[in-house]
Amino acid sequence: MIFLDSTGKTDWQWQLRWLDELLAEDSSKARIIFMGDPPLHPAQSAPFDQSDDYLQPSELRKALLGTVEKCDVNAIISANLSLYDEQITDSTLFITTGGAAHLLD
């Protein structure tokens, strides 16, 4: 499990360098990243969402998605939206769990 700071308090370029180094040395069977702000917009419209509810700046989002694809990250779990959303992009599962529920299977 990897936790990234999406509050803007930790330099995002530093975090990406750290993430690249960490993933290069990682031999885990599953690579899961947790962060506050979702990097993807949900499939359905999120009630009351604002542009700053998503991972910012756009350069960070683009670089993170490139690293995720290159390093075979299994999942990114985020919050900050008032809905539940699941998407698969380039074999990575993106889950947004912000304040909403989802039926258990």
N, C-alpha and C positions, 0 to 999 in steps of 0.2 A: 504494500500500500504506500502510495506517495501522496503527500498533501502539498498543494500549491497555494500560495497567497494571492488571491485576486482582489484584495482591497486597495492595491496601489501603494501600500506601505513598504513593500519589498521590491527592489528593482527587478523588473520583469526580464531584462536581458541577463542579469545574474542568475535568476531562477532557471531560465532556459539552458544556460551553460551547465548549471548544476544538474538539471534533469538529463541532459545529453550524457554527461559523465556517469551519472547514476545508472541510466539504462544501458550504457555500453558495458558496464561491469556486472549487470544483473543477470542472474540465472534462474529467476523465479519462474514458476509454471504459469503464474497469472500476474499481469501488470495492470494495476488499477490506480487511477488518479482521482483524487477528491479535490474539489475546488468550490468556492462559493458561487461564482458567476458562470453561467453556461456559455460554452464557446459556440454553440449552434442555436439558431432560432428553432422553436418547436414546430412540429408539423401542423398543429392547430394554433390559432391565435391565442396568445396569453392575455387574460384580462388585466387591464391597467398597466401593461408593460411599458417601459421607457427604454430608450436606446442604451442608457447607462446601466440597465439591468443585466446586460450581456458582457462577456469578457472584453475588456478594453485595455489598451488601444487595439485597433485593427491589425497592426503589425505583430502584436503579441499573439492574437488569435491565429493569424496566418502561420506564424512560425511554430506555434504549439501544434497545430493540425499537421504540419509537415513532419515534426518530430514524432507525433503519435503514429503516423502512417509508416515512417521509416523504421521505427523501433518496435513495431507490433504490440502496441498497447491494447489490452483487451477491453478496457472500459474506462470511461470518464463519468464520474458521478458528481452532479452539481445541484444547486438549489436556486434560490433567489427569484423564482417565478411562482405564481399561484396556480400551478397545474402540475400534472404528472405527464412526462413525455419520454418515449424511447425511440431512438433512431439508430440504425447501423450505417456507418459510413466507412468505406475502405476496411471492412472487417472489424471495426472498433464499435462497441456498443456505447452510445451516449444516453445517459439517463438524467433527467431533471426531476427532482423530487420535492420541489419547493412548496410546502404548505398544502399540498393536495394529496388525496389518497388514491390508491389503485386497488382493484379487486385482487385478492389473493387467489392463486390457482390451486 
